[in-house]
Amino acid sequence: MSDLFIQGIVVFVLAAFVGFEVISKVPPTLHTPLMSGANAISGITIVGAVTAAALDKGNAAVVLGFLAVAFATINVVGGFLVTDRMLEMFKKKPGGGK
């Protein structure tokens, strides 16, 4: 294995560990609003994935680019749906009822 591959794996594992530790410290009342807003950042992933797929550096790049676009799109749509559902809880109901 190349040194660059091993370095990439080490960075990935460390990032996963740090991400898990940071997210596990967020109180449950803040988790949903923070994550639904953060999911919208996946739009940047979509742009990068489209760019990677468009480079046409082989079949693997195209397939991985397509998968990245599909998963990031699901993430963006899910984030907006969760945010919309959460904001519905704070709207006043017609008729003054609770």
TORKOLDO-169729 format. One line per 4 residues: their letters; for each residue x, y, z of N, C-alpha, C. Coordinates in nm, 4 decimals, always signed. Layout:
a = X,Y,Z,X,Y,Z,X,Y,Z  ...;
This chain:
msdl = +0.0833,-0.1186,+0.0000,+0.0000,+0.0000,+0.0000,+0.0874,+0.1243,+0.0000  +0.0366,+0.2272,-0.0634,+0.1150,+0.3501,-0.0706,+0.1004,+0.4310,+0.0581  +0.1981,+0.5155,+0.0815,+0.1946,+0.6002,+0.2008,+0.0768,+0.6971,+0.1968  +0.0421,+0.7430,+0.0783,-0.0690,+0.8366,+0.0640,-0.2013,+0.7701,+0.1024;
fiqg = -0.2195,+0.6433,+0.0641,-0.3409,+0.5701,+0.0993,-0.3512,+0.5506,+0.2504  -0.2423,+0.5117,+0.3127,-0.2410,+0.4916,+0.4574,-0.2672,+0.6237,+0.5297  -0.2078,+0.7309,+0.4808,-0.2311,+0.8631,+0.5402,-0.3789,+0.9017,+0.5275  -0.4400,+0.8739,+0.4142,-0.5826,+0.9028,+0.3946,-0.6698,+0.8230,+0.4890;
ivvf = -0.6366,+0.6955,+0.5097,-0.7140,+0.6114,+0.6026,-0.7011,+0.6643,+0.7454  -0.5812,+0.7031,+0.7853,-0.5595,+0.7567,+0.9205,-0.6414,+0.8844,+0.9401  -0.6401,+0.9744,+0.8427,-0.7174,+1.0982,+0.8526,-0.8668,+1.0668,+0.8608  -0.9128,+0.9716,+0.7813,-1.0547,+0.9338,+0.7835,-1.0959,+0.8793,+0.9196;
vlaa = -1.0170,+0.7894,+0.9750,-1.0492,+0.7301,+1.1053,-1.0484,+0.8365,+1.2145  -0.9487,+0.9242,+1.2141,-0.9438,+1.0308,+1.3141,-1.0619,+1.1272,+1.2999  -1.0979,+1.1607,+1.1769,-1.2119,+1.2495,+1.1542,-1.3416,+1.1850,+1.2004  -1.3570,+1.0557,+1.1760,-1.4770,+0.9846,+1.2217,-1.4841,+0.9839,+1.3741;
fvgf = -1.3720,+0.9591,+1.4390,-1.3691,+0.9577,+1.5852,-1.4014,+1.0957,+1.6427  -1.3381,+1.1998,+1.5905,-1.3625,+1.3356,+1.6399,-1.5073,+1.3763,+1.6130  -1.5594,+1.3445,+1.4946,-1.6983,+1.3763,+1.4626,-1.7951,+1.3082,+1.5569  -1.7707,+1.1812,+1.5873,-1.8576,+1.1093,+1.6810,-1.8529,+1.1729,+1.8193;
evis = -1.7348,+1.2071,+1.8649,-1.7214,+1.2683,+1.9971,-1.7905,+1.4043,+2.0042  -1.7782,+1.4844,+1.9006,-1.8409,+1.6162,+1.9001,-1.9930,+1.6028,+1.8987  -2.0461,+1.5171,+1.8125,-2.1912,+1.5005,+1.8013,-2.2493,+1.4392,+1.9277  -2.1784,+1.3487,+1.9911,-2.2329,+1.2842,+2.1113,-2.2418,+1.3809,+2.2290;
kvpp = -2.1712,+1.4923,+2.2229,-2.1759,+1.5910,+2.3319,-2.2877,+1.6941,+2.3139  -2.3559,+1.6932,+2.1997,-2.4633,+1.7886,+2.1742,-2.5893,+1.7415,+2.2463  -2.6545,+1.8305,+2.3227,-2.7785,+1.7907,+2.3920,-2.8873,+1.7531,+2.2904  -2.9741,+1.6593,+2.3259,-3.0787,+1.6147,+2.2325,-3.1698,+1.7275,+2.1835;
tlht = -3.1935,+1.8293,+2.2655,-3.2810,+1.9384,+2.2236,-3.2199,+2.0218,+2.1114  -3.0883,+2.0210,+2.0992,-3.0224,+2.0972,+1.9934,-2.9833,+2.0116,+1.8738  -2.9857,+1.8812,+1.8897,-2.9344,+1.7938,+1.7852,-3.0108,+1.8080,+1.6537  -3.1438,+1.8001,+1.6594,-3.2231,+1.8052,+1.5361,-3.2087,+1.9378,+1.4631;
plms = -3.2215,+2.0538,+1.5324,-3.2047,+2.1794,+1.4574,-3.0652,+2.1955,+1.3976  -2.9634,+2.1559,+1.4708,-2.8281,+2.1698,+1.4192,-2.8038,+2.0782,+1.2999  -2.8492,+1.9552,+1.3099,-2.8240,+1.8595,+1.2022,-2.9066,+1.8913,+1.0786  -3.0297,+1.9375,+1.0971,-3.1102,+1.9690,+0.9791,-3.0515,+2.0878,+0.9045;
gana = -2.9978,+2.1829,+0.9771,-2.9315,+2.2952,+0.9110,-2.8002,+2.2543,+0.8478  -2.7271,+2.1685,+0.9142,-2.5976,+2.1239,+0.8622,-2.6132,+2.0359,+0.7387  -2.7251,+1.9662,+0.7276,-2.7459,+1.8818,+0.6101,-2.7542,+1.9640,+0.4821  -2.7950,+2.0883,+0.4942,-2.8028,+2.1735,+0.3758,-2.6638,+2.1993,+0.3173;
isgi = -2.5620,+2.1853,+0.3984,-2.4249,+2.2049,+0.3507,-2.3872,+2.0961,+0.2502  -2.4647,+1.9891,+0.2462,-2.4364,+1.8826,+0.1499,-2.4505,+1.9313,+0.0063  -2.5067,+2.0493,-0.0123,-2.5102,+2.1067,-0.1465,-2.3706,+2.1242,-0.2026  -2.2773,+2.1536,-0.1152,-2.1370,+2.1655,-0.1581,-2.0858,+2.0296,-0.2052;
tivg = -2.1285,+1.9240,-0.1379,-2.0898,+1.7890,-0.1774,-2.1440,+1.7563,-0.3158  -2.2650,+1.8026,-0.3432,-2.3248,+1.7767,-0.4747,-2.2406,+1.8410,-0.5843  -2.1989,+1.9647,-0.5618,-2.1166,+2.0339,-0.6621,-1.9848,+1.9587,-0.6834  -1.9203,+1.9170,-0.5744,-1.7953,+1.8419,-0.5859,-1.8142,+1.7080,-0.6547;
avta = -1.9255,+1.6410,-0.6255,-1.9509,+1.5107,-0.6864,-1.9794,+1.5235,-0.8357  -2.0530,+1.6263,-0.8727,-2.0787,+1.6490,-1.0147,-1.9472,+1.6777,-1.0870  -1.8619,+1.7557,-1.0236,-1.7309,+1.7858,-1.0825,-1.6480,+1.6589,-1.0976  -1.6471,+1.5747,-0.9950,-1.5702,+1.4502,-1.0000,-1.6233,+1.3570,-1.1084;
aald = -1.7552,+1.3497,-1.1205,-1.8133,+1.2622,-1.2217,-1.7875,+1.3161,-1.3623  -1.7829,+1.4489,-1.3758,-1.7640,+1.5099,-1.5072,-1.6200,+1.4982,-1.5569  -1.5253,+1.4769,-1.4667,-1.3854,+1.4657,-1.5095,-1.3625,+1.3431,-1.5963  -1.4472,+1.2423,-1.5799,-1.4409,+1.1200,-1.6602,-1.3019,+1.0573,-1.6560;
kgna = -1.2545,+1.0321,-1.5351,-1.1238,+0.9678,-1.5162,-1.1404,+0.8163,-1.4995  -1.2365,+0.7614,-1.5678,-1.2590,+0.6175,-1.5601,-1.3975,+0.5876,-1.5056  -1.4353,+0.4611,-1.5178,-1.5684,+0.4194,-1.4741,-1.5875,+0.4344,-1.3236  -1.4837,+0.4078,-1.2470,-1.4958,+0.4161,-1.1012,-1.5284,+0.5584,-1.0572;
avvl = -1.4658,+0.6583,-1.1174,-1.4919,+0.7982,-1.0819,-1.6344,+0.8370,-1.1153  -1.6841,+0.7901,-1.2288,-1.8211,+0.8227,-1.2689,-1.9213,+0.7579,-1.1734  -1.8990,+0.6313,-1.1395,-1.9901,+0.5610,-1.0494,-1.9867,+0.6233,-0.9103  -1.8667,+0.6495,-0.8578,-1.8573,+0.7111,-0.7252,-1.9143,+0.8527,-0.7256;
gfla = -1.8939,+0.9261,-0.8339,-1.9524,+1.0597,-0.8457,-2.1035,+1.0540,-0.8467  -2.1595,+0.9586,-0.9202,-2.3051,+0.9422,-0.9233,-2.3596,+0.9068,-0.7862  -2.2942,+0.8132,-0.7180,-2.3391,+0.7752,-0.5838,-2.3302,+0.8931,-0.4863  -2.2234,+0.9713,-0.4975,-2.2090,+1.0882,-0.4107,-2.3197,+1.1897,-0.4360;
vafa = -2.3542,+1.2105,-0.5620,-2.4640,+1.3021,-0.5950,-2.5952,+1.2496,-0.5383  -2.6211,+1.1206,-0.5542,-2.7466,+1.0622,-0.5058,-2.7576,+1.0740,-0.3542  -2.6536,+1.0354,-0.2819,-2.6599,+1.0401,-0.1361,-2.6638,+1.1824,-0.0822  -2.5891,+1.2723,-0.1437,-2.5911,+1.4119,-0.0981,-2.7266,+1.4750,-0.1246;
tinv = -2.7905,+1.4396,-0.2369,-2.9239,+1.4919,-0.2656,-3.0243,+1.4425,-0.1634  -3.0166,+1.3153,-0.1281,-3.1045,+1.2607,-0.0241,-3.0814,+1.3346,+0.1075  -2.9568,+1.3638,+0.1395,-2.9227,+1.4335,+0.2622,-2.9784,+1.5758,+0.2628  -2.9661,+1.6463,+0.1510,-3.0165,+1.7829,+0.1421,-3.1684,+1.7845,+0.1564;
vggf = -3.2368,+1.6995,+0.0805,-3.3833,+1.6954,+0.0856,-3.4301,+1.6564,+0.2258  -3.3668,+1.5569,+0.2847,-3.4023,+1.5164,+0.4214,-3.3820,+1.6283,+0.5214  -3.2726,+1.7015,+0.5075,-3.2465,+1.8132,+0.5977,-3.3531,+1.9200,+0.5884  -3.3944,+1.9522,+0.4664,-3.4991,+2.0525,+0.4502,-3.6340,+2.0017,+0.5002;
lvtd = -3.6636,+1.8736,+0.4795,-3.7902,+1.8188,+0.5292,-3.7958,+1.8201,+0.6814  -3.6852,+1.7836,+0.7452,-3.6808,+1.7856,+0.8916,-3.6954,+1.9288,+0.9425  -3.6279,+2.0230,+0.8785,-3.6377,+2.1632,+0.9195,-3.7801,+2.2137,+0.9023  -3.8435,+2.1810,+0.7894,-3.9814,+2.2242,+0.7660,-4.0762,+2.1652,+0.8695;
rmle = -4.0588,+2.0374,+0.8986,-4.1439,+1.9715,+0.9987,-4.1238,+2.0333,+1.1366  -3.9997,+2.0663,+1.1681,-3.9699,+2.1265,+1.2976,-4.0324,+2.2656,+1.3075  -4.0252,+2.3438,+1.1999,-4.0825,+2.4779,+1.2021,-4.2345,+2.4748,+1.2087  -4.2975,+2.3697,+1.1579,-4.4430,+2.3549,+1.1671,-4.4894,+2.3471,+1.3129;
mfkk = -4.4052,+2.2946,+1.3997,-4.4425,+2.2822,+1.5414,-4.4596,+2.4189,+1.6071  -4.3956,+2.5221,+1.5540,-4.3988,+2.6529,+1.6162,-4.5028,+2.7461,+1.5563  -4.5731,+2.7023,+1.4536,-4.6761,+2.7859,+1.3927,-4.8032,+2.7804,+1.4767  -4.8729,+2.8940,+1.4837,-4.9981,+2.8978,+1.5571,-5.1055,+2.8267,+1.4753;
kpgg = -5.1902,+2.7526,+1.5458,-5.2967,+2.6797,+1.4793,-5.4167,+2.7727,+1.4610  -5.4908,+2.7574,+1.3503,-5.6076,+2.8434,+1.3288,-5.7121,+2.8210,+1.4366  -5.7807,+2.9265,+1.4748,-5.8866,+2.9162,+1.5771,-5.8346,+2.9412,+1.7167  -5.7088,+2.9715,+1.7327,-5.6536,+3.0023,+1.8638,-5.6345,+2.8818,+1.9550;
gk = -5.6624,+2.7611,+1.9065,-5.6438,+2.6414,+1.9900,-5.5007,+2.5993,+1.9983  -5.4709,+2.5176,+2.0947,-5.3346,+2.4676,+2.1107,-5.3191,+2.3310,+2.0527;
